[in-house]
Amino acid sequence: MAVYRREVARQLRHLAGLAETNPDFVLSQIEALSGSLFNFAETTEMDPYVFINLDEVVNQLYLSLQNSDDIRQVGRPSYFLPMETVESYLLSGLTVHNIASLFGVCDRTIHRRLADHGMRLSDLCNSLGNRELDAMVREILSHHPNTGYKMMLGHLRARGIRIQRRRVIESMHRIDPGAVRQRTLQLQTRRRRQYSVPAPNSLWHIDGNHKLIRWRVVIHGGIDGFSRLIVYLTDATNNRSSTVIRSFLEAVNSYGVPSRVRSDKGEENVEVARFMVSTRGTNRNSHITGRSTNNQRIERLWRDVFGGVLDLFYNCFYNLEREGLLNPEDEVHMYALHWTFLPQIQKHLEFFKDGWNHHGLRTEGHQSLQLRTGNQKEGHDSLQDCILKNVDAEHGIDWEGPSGHHHEGVTVPEVQLRRPLTDLEVQRLPNPHGSFSNVINVYSETVAILNEITDV
């Protein structure tokens, strides 16, 4: 850490000497340094005023460059930039550098055009006060206590809230500095071999998560290998192929048909395999099967899903068992658990999915996943993917990624009461879609009603 700080100080001293002779270069380097420090702040606690001061330096450099440009009236015609498009890109989460690359201009050109139209990057952010921002961050942390800076930005963007990242960092430090330090200690960065697929919808990874299997709950998920966009994330009380294909087809309806799908060899994936072969064709590995340990793209996602969602319910269920309120062998208890908690789990999964699909990725310059999918819903093979008409069974494997730990082809026993409930009896059960804070009371009330019904 000390070495890193000395290197930052050295770079700043070097840039200070170039401020007058080459301000463009200084500006670009300051922006790059700010991004590097933001990444560093995820693993080491930093003073938020470092980012405030750097932002002020950048603003002063922009003003200086704008004033110098006002003096020049000759030269080649200015490059046309549709400001409505630029603004929509910024609101969607693209950085100035990303937008400049798309238009083939330098970062300074984007900033200058914004200034010419009386716009500043800060104007595009919501004008929330610290109290309002803290309340929103606190509410998100109550549902997802392991959320870091990037995911918090994603959750806020999913709600239509655009806030400077330094303000999010400050807010999380104000609300729970101990949790920030704990996440820093737990964070372990692993260097992995570069994963490579050609384009969005080139390869989807699908799998089932069995962390809650003790209580007969399975989480089914799918992720696009290129963009890392979560295409579906659903809870269920079974591991049947009909359940998996239902979630898969809903994702296809939203994002189009992928060129290929990778899964393990479990029977729950049979219907997806049939669909892919009939839709995309034979003799091209439209559906690639292998060991779950080779499906690392989604195995990496499962780690985040557990930390962001399932850990909450995992501990809750075990606490219910310790208190004698839940017995996994009791069919009444399991029926009540599913009735009460499945809507809550799905709500948390959707919340996580929205936040994930709006958060930036370090390997993609903090670009939002929504922006990297392009015309994914078109359902046509990309030009790059057309080249890969034939791939082998190792296509889409990240050999140094995390491995799965669950068994393939797991059968989940169905809950069986002494007799099926009538419609009127189901209507007697309490509403499971209320606040999570009341979920234990709803569960206990459901158990009592079921015992009354089944004892008659």
PyMOL commands that set and color helices and strands:
alter all, ss='L'
color gray80, all
select helices_A, chain A and resi 2-18+23-41+49-71+83-92+96-103+107-116+121-124+130-143+149-158+165-175+177-186+213-215+241-255+267-280+292-294+296-322+331-358+362-364+369-372+376-378+383-387+423-428+436-455
alter helices_A, ss='H'
color red, helices_A
select strands_A, chain A and resi 203-209+218-224+230-236+260-263+287-289+360-361+367-368
alter strands_A, ss='S'
color yellow, strands_A
deselect
rebuild
show_as cartoon
